[in-house]
Amino acid sequence: MSASDIVISGIAGRYPLCENTEEFWQRLITGKDLSSVNDDRWPIGRVKNIEKFDAEFFKMTQVECDSFDPQYRLMYEVTYEAIYDSGIIPESLKGSNTALLIGSCYDDALKALAQDVIMDEKERSWCREGSAVISRAFGFTGAVTEMDTACAASFSCLNEGFRMMQAGYCENLIVGGVAIQLSPGSSMSFKLMRMNSQDGRSKCLDEAVDGYCRSEAVIALFVQRRANAKRIHASIICINTNTDGFKSEGITFPRYDTQKALLQQAIKQSKIDPQSIEYIEAHVTGTAAGD
């Protein structure tokens, strides 16, 4: 099986001020702001309606919903939508070897529930085991994995899932990334580290750069083999990751030579002529050091 035989066939998500990928795209191409600078709590790119969930549709009890991390309630919904976007009825995947990999590095809900002396351990487990709950609900039989590699968490999931499919460990793959901020604690820490923008707006690749605006998002991709896909958003040709290793400046500083080596390695493995590349999407921190 060649690498290009693995494709992204379904996409769904919730984004700052956007209920779906179509709204998100329209805001991007029209240059509309995505951050809620007038938010009554703190400046952030905020997902709307995180308190809402169609419990009846997903056959969950009130107790289960109350103890289910809002991040994973939304991930449950967008997973369903991503499969549906591929042209497949989600219920038809029951019993299939579909793996679920979700990237997340925030556990605000678990911290809040840990302070609830009335809630028992069984209820708290719903908050801790969000990915497993989702996989069980769909009836998937593939591996379930959660990853925390900070801002690379969801990409790390795609990297691992891609290799799982290449090796034949699963037939389908759900890759998700989730970040919902229920507490300002992390934002306050980032601001003290001068990573957050002072006015709540990102000024990436600009001389006035002073940090970025933290944002929320819940996104899922449905990945299949080309032969089984009814729809193809993109083919996955090659994925590569590395780490910077030791840096005297500190862990938050990027390292040019290792990032350059990673790109060179990916281009070599993909056997693509670099002169043919027409579009590059970059991860930009919005800080003087990162940009």
BELHU-V34793 format. One record per pair of residues at least 4 apart in sequence whose C-alpha atoms are under 7 Angstrom apart, sorted by sequence separation. I is the first residue (numbers start at 1). J is the second residue. D is the distance in whole Angstrom. If there is no record, write none. Layout:
i->I j->J d->D
i->I j->J d->D
This chain:
i->1 j->5 d->7
i->14 j->18 d->6
i->15 j->19 d->6
i->19 j->23 d->7
i->20 j->24 d->6
i->21 j->25 d->6
i->22 j->26 d->6
i->23 j->27 d->6
i->24 j->28 d->6
i->25 j->29 d->6
i->26 j->30 d->6
i->27 j->31 d->6
i->28 j->32 d->6
i->39 j->43 d->6
i->54 j->58 d->6
i->55 j->59 d->6
i->56 j->60 d->6
i->60 j->64 d->6
i->61 j->65 d->6
i->62 j->66 d->6
i->63 j->67 d->6
i->64 j->68 d->6
i->68 j->72 d->7
i->69 j->73 d->6
i->70 j->74 d->6
i->71 j->75 d->6
i->72 j->76 d->6
i->73 j->77 d->7
i->74 j->78 d->6
i->75 j->79 d->6
i->76 j->80 d->6
i->77 j->81 d->6
i->78 j->82 d->6
i->79 j->83 d->6
i->80 j->84 d->6
i->81 j->85 d->6
i->82 j->86 d->7
i->84 j->88 d->5
i->107 j->111 d->6
i->108 j->112 d->6
i->109 j->113 d->6
i->110 j->114 d->6
i->111 j->115 d->7
i->119 j->123 d->6
i->120 j->124 d->6
i->121 j->125 d->6
i->124 j->128 d->7
i->125 j->129 d->6
i->126 j->130 d->6
i->129 j->133 d->6
i->130 j->134 d->6
i->131 j->135 d->6
i->132 j->136 d->6
i->133 j->137 d->6
i->134 j->138 d->6
i->135 j->139 d->6
i->136 j->140 d->6
i->149 j->153 d->4
i->152 j->156 d->6
i->153 j->157 d->6
i->154 j->158 d->6
i->155 j->159 d->6
i->156 j->160 d->6
i->157 j->161 d->6
i->158 j->162 d->6
i->159 j->163 d->7
i->160 j->164 d->6
i->161 j->165 d->6
i->162 j->166 d->6
i->163 j->167 d->6
i->164 j->168 d->6
i->165 j->169 d->6
i->184 j->188 d->6
i->185 j->189 d->6
i->186 j->190 d->6
i->187 j->191 d->6
i->188 j->192 d->6
i->189 j->193 d->6
i->190 j->194 d->6
i->191 j->195 d->6
i->197 j->201 d->6
i->205 j->209 d->7
i->224 j->228 d->7
i->225 j->229 d->6
i->247 j->251 d->7
i->249 j->253 d->6
i->255 j->259 d->6
i->256 j->260 d->6
i->257 j->261 d->6
i->258 j->262 d->6
i->259 j->263 d->6
i->260 j->264 d->6
i->261 j->265 d->6
i->262 j->266 d->6
i->263 j->267 d->6
i->264 j->268 d->6
i->265 j->269 d->6
i->266 j->270 d->6
i->267 j->271 d->6
i->286 j->290 d->7
i->287 j->291 d->6
i->14 j->19 d->5
i->15 j->20 d->7
i->18 j->23 d->5
i->27 j->32 d->5
i->38 j->43 d->7
i->55 j->60 d->5
i->60 j->65 d->6
i->68 j->73 d->7
i->83 j->88 d->6
i->84 j->89 d->6
i->119 j->124 d->7
i->135 j->140 d->5
i->148 j->153 d->5
i->164 j->169 d->5
i->165 j->170 d->5
i->190 j->195 d->5
i->191 j->196 d->5
i->197 j->202 d->6
i->203 j->208 d->7
i->204 j->209 d->6
i->224 j->229 d->6
i->267 j->272 d->6
i->285 j->290 d->5
i->286 j->291 d->6
i->14 j->20 d->5
i->18 j->24 d->5
i->37 j->43 d->5
i->55 j->61 d->7
i->84 j->90 d->6
i->147 j->153 d->6
i->164 j->170 d->6
i->165 j->171 d->7
i->190 j->196 d->6
i->203 j->209 d->5
i->284 j->290 d->7
i->285 j->291 d->6
i->13 j->20 d->5
i->36 j->43 d->6
i->37 j->44 d->7
i->83 j->90 d->6
i->267 j->274 d->7
i->284 j->291 d->6
i->12 j->20 d->7
i->13 j->21 d->6
i->36 j->44 d->5
i->12 j->21 d->6
i->15 j->24 d->7
i->35 j->44 d->5
i->36 j->45 d->6
i->202 j->211 d->6
i->203 j->212 d->7
i->35 j->45 d->4
i->36 j->46 d->6
i->80 j->90 d->6
i->147 j->157 d->7
i->202 j->212 d->4
i->34 j->45 d->6
i->35 j->46 d->7
i->113 j->124 d->7
i->201 j->212 d->6
i->202 j->213 d->5
i->244 j->255 d->6
i->132 j->144 d->6
i->161 j->173 d->7
i->201 j->213 d->5
i->131 j->144 d->7
i->197 j->210 d->5
i->200 j->213 d->5
i->197 j->211 d->4
i->244 j->258 d->6
i->196 j->211 d->4
i->197 j->212 d->5
i->195 j->211 d->5
i->196 j->212 d->5
i->197 j->213 d->6
i->17 j->34 d->6
i->110 j->127 d->6
i->158 j->175 d->6
i->194 j->211 d->7
i->195 j->212 d->7
i->196 j->213 d->6
i->16 j->34 d->6
i->110 j->128 d->7
i->157 j->175 d->6
i->16 j->35 d->7
i->50 j->70 d->6
i->53 j->73 d->7
i->242 j->262 d->7
i->241 j->262 d->7
i->154 j->176 d->6
i->240 j->262 d->7
i->154 j->177 d->5
i->240 j->266 d->6
i->239 j->266 d->7
i->142 j->170 d->6
i->238 j->266 d->7
i->16 j->45 d->5
i->17 j->46 d->6
i->18 j->47 d->7
i->102 j->131 d->7
i->16 j->46 d->5
i->17 j->47 d->6
i->16 j->47 d->4
i->17 j->48 d->6
i->15 j->47 d->5
i->238 j->270 d->5
i->14 j->47 d->6
i->237 j->270 d->6
i->100 j->135 d->7
i->181 j->216 d->7
i->180 j->216 d->5
i->253 j->289 d->7
i->254 j->290 d->6
i->179 j->216 d->5
i->180 j->217 d->7
i->253 j->290 d->7
i->179 j->217 d->5
i->178 j->217 d->6
i->179 j->218 d->6
i->69 j->109 d->6
i->178 j->218 d->4
i->177 j->218 d->6
i->178 j->219 d->6
i->98 j->140 d->5
i->177 j->219 d->5
i->97 j->140 d->6
i->98 j->141 d->6
i->99 j->142 d->4
i->100 j->143 d->6
i->101 j->144 d->6
i->102 j->145 d->6
i->103 j->146 d->6
i->104 j->147 d->6
i->105 j->148 d->5
i->176 j->219 d->6
i->177 j->220 d->7
i->94 j->138 d->6
i->95 j->139 d->5
i->96 j->140 d->5
i->97 j->141 d->5
i->98 j->142 d->5
i->99 j->143 d->5
i->100 j->144 d->5
i->101 j->145 d->5
i->102 j->146 d->5
i->103 j->147 d->5
i->104 j->148 d->5
i->176 j->220 d->4
i->94 j->139 d->4
i->95 j->140 d->5
i->96 j->141 d->6
i->97 j->142 d->4
i->99 j->144 d->6
i->100 j->145 d->6
i->101 j->146 d->6
i->102 j->147 d->6
i->103 j->148 d->6
i->105 j->150 d->6
i->175 j->220 d->6
i->176 j->221 d->6
i->94 j->140 d->6
i->95 j->141 d->6
i->174 j->220 d->7
i->175 j->221 d->5
i->91 j->138 d->7
i->93 j->140 d->7
i->174 j->221 d->6
i->175 j->222 d->7
i->174 j->222 d->5
i->104 j->153 d->6
i->173 j->222 d->6
i->174 j->223 d->6
i->103 j->153 d->4
i->173 j->223 d->5
i->103 j->154 d->4
i->172 j->223 d->6
i->173 j->224 d->7
i->102 j->154 d->6
i->172 j->224 d->5
i->171 j->224 d->7
i->103 j->157 d->6
i->102 j->157 d->6
i->67 j->123 d->6
i->101 j->157 d->6
i->67 j->124 d->6
i->68 j->126 d->5
i->69 j->127 d->5
i->72 j->130 d->6
i->76 j->134 d->6
i->67 j->126 d->6
i->68 j->127 d->5
i->67 j->127 d->6
i->13 j->78 d->6
i->12 j->78 d->5
i->12 j->81 d->6
i->12 j->82 d->5
i->11 j->82 d->5
i->99 j->170 d->6
i->10 j->82 d->5
i->98 j->170 d->6
i->10 j->83 d->6
i->97 j->170 d->5
i->98 j->171 d->6
i->99 j->172 d->6
i->100 j->173 d->6
i->101 j->174 d->6
i->102 j->175 d->6
i->103 j->176 d->6
i->104 j->177 d->6
i->106 j->179 d->7
i->108 j->181 d->7
i->212 j->285 d->6
i->11 j->85 d->6
i->97 j->171 d->6
i->98 j->172 d->5
i->99 j->173 d->5
i->100 j->174 d->5
i->101 j->175 d->5
i->102 j->176 d->4
i->103 j->177 d->5
i->104 j->178 d->5
i->108 j->182 d->6
i->212 j->286 d->5
i->10 j->85 d->5
i->97 j->172 d->7
i->98 j->173 d->5
i->99 j->174 d->6
i->100 j->175 d->6
i->101 j->176 d->6
i->102 j->177 d->6
i->103 j->178 d->6
i->104 j->179 d->6
i->108 j->183 d->6
i->211 j->286 d->5
i->212 j->287 d->7
i->10 j->86 d->4
i->210 j->286 d->7
i->211 j->287 d->5
i->9 j->86 d->5
i->209 j->286 d->6
i->210 j->287 d->6
i->209 j->287 d->6
i->210 j->288 d->7
i->209 j->288 d->6
i->159 j->239 d->6
i->204 j->284 d->7
i->159 j->240 d->7
i->205 j->286 d->7
i->204 j->286 d->4
i->203 j->286 d->6
i->202 j->286 d->6
i->205 j->291 d->6
i->195 j->287 d->6
i->71 j->178 d->6
i->71 j->179 d->7
i->71 j->180 d->6
i->82 j->220 d->6
i->82 j->221 d->6
i->83 j->222 d->6
i->82 j->222 d->6
i->78 j->219 d->7
i->79 j->220 d->6
i->78 j->220 d->6
i->75 j->218 d->6
i->87 j->230 d->6
i->74 j->218 d->7
i->86 j->230 d->6
i->87 j->231 d->7
i->86 j->231 d->6
i->44 j->200 d->7
i->43 j->200 d->5
i->37 j->200 d->6
i->35 j->201 d->7
i->45 j->213 d->7
i->44 j->213 d->6
i->45 j->214 d->6
i->46 j->215 d->6
i->47 j->216 d->6
i->44 j->214 d->6
i->45 j->215 d->4
i->46 j->216 d->5
i->47 j->217 d->6
i->44 j->215 d->5
i->45 j->216 d->6
i->16 j->215 d->7
i->16 j->216 d->6
i->15 j->216 d->7
i->16 j->217 d->7
i->15 j->217 d->5
i->14 j->217 d->6
i->15 j->218 d->7
i->14 j->218 d->5
i->13 j->218 d->5
i->14 j->219 d->6
i->13 j->219 d->4
i->12 j->219 d->6
i->13 j->220 d->6
i->12 j->220 d->6
i->11 j->220 d->6
i->12 j->221 d->7
i->11 j->221 d->5
i->10 j->221 d->6
i->11 j->222 d->6
i->10 j->222 d->5
i->8 j->221 d->7
i->9 j->222 d->6
i->8 j->222 d->6
i->9 j->223 d->6
i->8 j->223 d->5
i->9 j->224 d->7
i->7 j->223 d->6
i->8 j->224 d->6
i->7 j->224 d->6
i->6 j->224 d->6
i->7 j->225 d->6
i->6 j->225 d->5
i->7 j->226 d->6
i->5 j->225 d->6
i->6 j->226 d->6
i->9 j->229 d->6
i->5 j->226 d->5
i->9 j->231 d->5
i->9 j->232 d->5
i->8 j->232 d->6
i->9 j->233 d->5
i->7 j->232 d->6
i->8 j->233 d->6
i->8 j->234 d->5
i->7 j->234 d->6
i->8 j->235 d->6
i->7 j->235 d->4
i->6 j->235 d->6
i->7 j->236 d->6
i->6 j->236 d->6
i->4 j->235 d->6
i->4 j->236 d->6
i->3 j->236 d->7
i->4 j->237 d->5
i->3 j->237 d->5
i->3 j->238 d->7
